[in-house]
């Protein structure tokens, strides 16, 4: 009998935990508000246009050791939605579940750690997802911040700010200016009408069909800018740079990499002063310009000259081509 009981207990301990889900929802009447200001200590954030109110839902998913543990996690979380002046302020936070980083060391290796300021959530070993899903009036601006998780924003008409300490950032179809930063992850921005300032401490950047000025910087990864209509300033500390400009820039453009090649396509009718140089490679162009004194440098007036287009790489080749 004892052997049967021991075997039963052993089998129960080996059974996988049951996945549990829950969510909390709050809303706010817009009134005179014009901006969403959301701060999450951990979790992904997705913001989309909706009706005339601000709707906030936070989803939790995990495989806790027990229902009681899941309920304890839920009681530790609060979601506050208030209006202050022109802002709808949303704050989501855990309170008692933070432990020193070293106490959650096993979770770090498991790939599920949710951390901030040298502390990690004790629920990290089983909490798989904390996700904010928000709808706002499309006229709204948005300022978003999370310590751990991706951020996605689409279809807003106002200005956008987004910051995450770890995760990708995606913007699509926004009408205003945007400033985004991630401490670790890729950035993808598509069809934004305003100026864009995008930076990441580690990851590639892709910007497509941007109508305004573009500034893109990564400390480790490639940069690709497709069909830009305004001036471009793109720099990376490690990776290649690729860009195509379909309009006539009214301001100088700059393309720089510490280690990689640069490939730029310009309108065949562009008026620009080209200044290209490489410390380890060759400079090539199919624009009709006189050859330079060195294969590593080329300075020329394209179609009579105009704003400067500066390209430099410390290790790689440079090509400047006419767009089809």
Secondary structure, 3 states (H helix, E strand, C coil): CHHHHHHHHHHHHHCCCCCEEEEEEEEEECCCCCEEEEEECCCEEEEEECCCEEEEEEEEEECCCCHHHHHHHHHHEEEEEEEECCEEEEEEEECCCEEEHHHHHHHHHHCCCCEECCEEEHHHHCEEEEEEEEEECCCCEEEEEECCCCEEEECCCCCEEEEECCCCEEEECCCCCEEEEECCCCEEEECCCCCEEEEECCCCEEEECCCCCEEEEECCCCEEEEEECCCEEEEECCCCEEEEECCCCCCCEEEEECCCCEEEEECCCCCEEEEEEECCCCEEECCCCCCCCCCCEEEEEECCCCEEEEEEECCCCEEEEECC
